Amino acid sequence: NSLIHERKNRQAEAVEEVSGKWALNQTLTGPVLSIPYLELVKDNSGKVYKQTKNLHILPDYLKINGTLFPEKRHRGIYEVAVYSSKIQIEGHFSDLKNVLPEVPREDVLLNKAYVSIGISDMRGIEEKVAIRLKDSIYLFNPGVPCKDIVESGISTPVNISELDSSSNQTLNFQLNIDLKGSEKIEFTPLGKETEVNLSSKWKSPSFDGNFLPDKRNVTDSGFTAYWKVLHLNRNYPQRWANDAYNVNNANFGLKLMVPTDNYLKSDRAIKYALLFISLTFLIYFFMELLNGIYIHPFQYILIGFALSLFYILLISISEHLNFNTAYVISTVMTITLICWYSKSVLKENKLALLVGSTLFILYAFIFIIIQMEDFALLIGSLGLFVILTIVMHYSKKIDWK
């Protein structure tokens, strides 16, 4: 059991090392339009002064189309899923005329507004990022002026002062981001209506986060997924001042799963180790009593070592082959070794064959349980009941006097 945890930790270290040199999991948040404004506040001494605050406005409509280009990187025997992506973002901000009616017009700094986009790992940005805002194009710079919404990301100043007097209250935007990351990508539903379309040739995605796709199609050639999230589905409004809300609680996305379930299945198999050893010892014990054979305690210990070695073989072989193949190889090696040894200890081929047959049935039984998910507990408990019944039946034939 300790070996399984040690190998899982090494796998996690390998993933972390590769991801750290490529780019970590990515969370894409935005865009967000922020407008600074001045507000009168009073300090403890009663002095009144103007303090700068930020009004954050989320898009009324946000549409994200993305294509992931995954690949596998290797660190020793371990595989790590990384990806590059091309993401298109479009939408619009609405109701921008007279955004702060309670604040004097001269204190709303529309000429100092800025747009920010949260990117959790900046190393993943592969090309320059520009946003088309109405009829103007702005290049993003690294960093965000304030961390009310995102800790890490890019931003650009925009001048929207003409909107204050314009009858057009809608501000359309469009931008493209080439982003790379490792294993996982998530999005924050900032739009009053947020739509996300993702596609990739990866065959084993795991949809994660607070929202599952409304539509998805996973085949041997890849997957497509579509999410639609409304502002009513999350716990923050479309605009607020400063850091009043946390938007990360509504994130959703997917993981690029590398199908390496050998440690999980090995861990499930090892839960039956005590049962294996106990039943095998019990078989030898019955043979001693029913056939008048004496087995030395040291021979019991060697058989116990052989049974325990099965799990080490299973873990080590499954790191290089698939789990089912590793299980068959480990089972054949263990049963062959124990049958060969039992032939010398029990002095009868028939008894050695009986031991091997019993072990084969037990290993097959455990293999079936490991493959199951929903019915594992039911099949396991029924199987144990049958085994106990057989043991109790044969124990009746023993004269304990």
Secondary structure, DSSP 8 states (H G I E B T S, - for coil): -HHHHHHHHHHHHHHHHHHHHH---EEEEEEEEEEEEEEEEE-TTS-EEEEEEEEEE--SEEEEEEEEEEEEEEETTEEEEEEEEEEEEEEEE---TTS-TTS-GGGB-GGG-EEEEEES-GGGB-S--EEEETTEEEE-EES-S--SS-SSEEEEE---GGGGT-S---EEEEEEEEEEEESEEEE---SSEEEEEEEES-S-EEEEES---SEEEEETTEEEEEEEEEGGGSSS-SEEETT---GGGG-EEEEE-----HHHHHHHHHTTHHHHHHHHHHHHHHHHHHHT----HHHHHHHHHHHHHHHHHHHHHHTTS-HHHHHHHHHHHHHHHHHHHHHHHHS-HHHHHHHHHHHHHHHHHHHHHHH-STTHHHHHHHHHHHHHHHHHHHHTT----
